[in-house]
């Protein structure tokens, strides 16, 4: 009887925890959240948009160009020259031909800059160019 107890004590090993299913689960959750997350592209500057009573919500698949209060033009988070707007928009329209171009201009930006940017967007091949506003009740 003593031999059986001794042999059981010698063969007993410490219990092990298998964490590979846990790692698989974590990777599956990570992939799920990466796929379902929507990434929002911004213009890269803080803009005070003008208000309009007839503002309409645009679709999310838009190419955004920003104009600051001082008249500097921003695309994809970087400042660009007004003359290069046509090149950038032409590339973006080639990637997404059905996308709208939305110019997000500050309400105090020079009107001349806004018109030049909109002209460059149309010359780049964009068929639908609009200016972003906010509803009167929206802040």
N, C-alpha and C positions, 0 to 999 in steps of 0.2 A: 504494500500500500504506500509506503514511503517512496518507493521508486516511481510510482505513477505521478505522485505530486511533484517530485523533483523534475521529472521529465516535462510536465506541463508548465512548470515555472521557467524552465530553460527555453522552451520553444515559444513562449509567449513574447510577442513583439509589441512595440508601442503602436497604437492605432494611428493610421495615416488618413489625412483628409485630402481627397482628390479635388483640386480646384479647377481643373480644366473645363468642366461644364460651366462653371461660374465665369471664366474668362470668355468662353464662347457666347454666353448670354450678354456680357458687357459689350462685346464687339458687335453683336446683332443690334443692340439698342443704339449704339453709336452710329451704325450705318443707317438705321431707321431715322434717327433725328437729323442726320446729314441730308438724307434724301428729301425729307418732308419740310425742311427749313427753306423759306423763301428769302432770297437775298435782294435787298433793295438798293438800287443805285441812286446816289444822290449827286448833286452838282458840286459839292465840296465847299459851299459858302452859305452863310446865314442870310436869308433873303426875306424882306418884308414885302409880301405880295400885295398887290392892290385888291380891293374888294369889288365884287360885281354881284348884282342880283340875279343875273342869268347864267351864273357859273354852272358848268356841266362836268360831271366826273368823267375823266378819260380812262381808257383801258390801261392796264399796268405795263403793257409791252411797249413802252415809249422810250425814245431817245431824248435825254435831257441835256439842255444847254442852259447855263446860268449866267446872269448879268448882275453884277453887284451895283451898289448905290453909286460908286465912283465910275462905273462904266467898264470895269474889267470883265472879260468873258472867261468862263470856266467850263470845262468839259471833262467828265470822268474824274473829278476831284482835282484837276490841275488847271492853272491859269493858261490860257492860250490867246493868241493874237486873233483879231477879228478876221484877218486875211486867211488864217488857217482853219476857220470854221468849216469852210466848204470841203476841205480834204477830210477832216474828221467825220463830218456827217456823211460824206460819200462812202467812206469805209463802213460806217455803221449801217447805212441803208443797204449796202451790198450784203451785209450779214443778215439783216432783218428787213426784207423789202416791204413787208406789210405794216411796219411800225410807224407810229406817229412821231413827229418831232415836236417836243414841248419846250418852249423858251420860258424859263422861269426868271423873270426880270423883277428887280426891286422897283417899288412904285416911285422911287426918286431917281432912277437911272435915266441917263440922257435918251431921249426918244430916237435921236439919230443912230445911236448904237444899236438900239432894239431893231430898227428898220434894216440896218446893214446886216445884222445877224440873221434876221428872217429871210432877207434876200439871198444870203450865202447858203442858207439851208435849202431854199427852193432851187437854186442853181446846182446844188449837189444832187438833186434828184428826188428830194422829199416832196411828196404830193400833198401831205397834210401837215401843215405847220401851224401851231397855235401858241397862244400866250397863256401862262398859268395865272389863275386868280384864285381868290378864296371867296366863299359865300359871305354875305353880310353878317350872318349870325355866327360865323366861325371865327375863332381867334387863333 
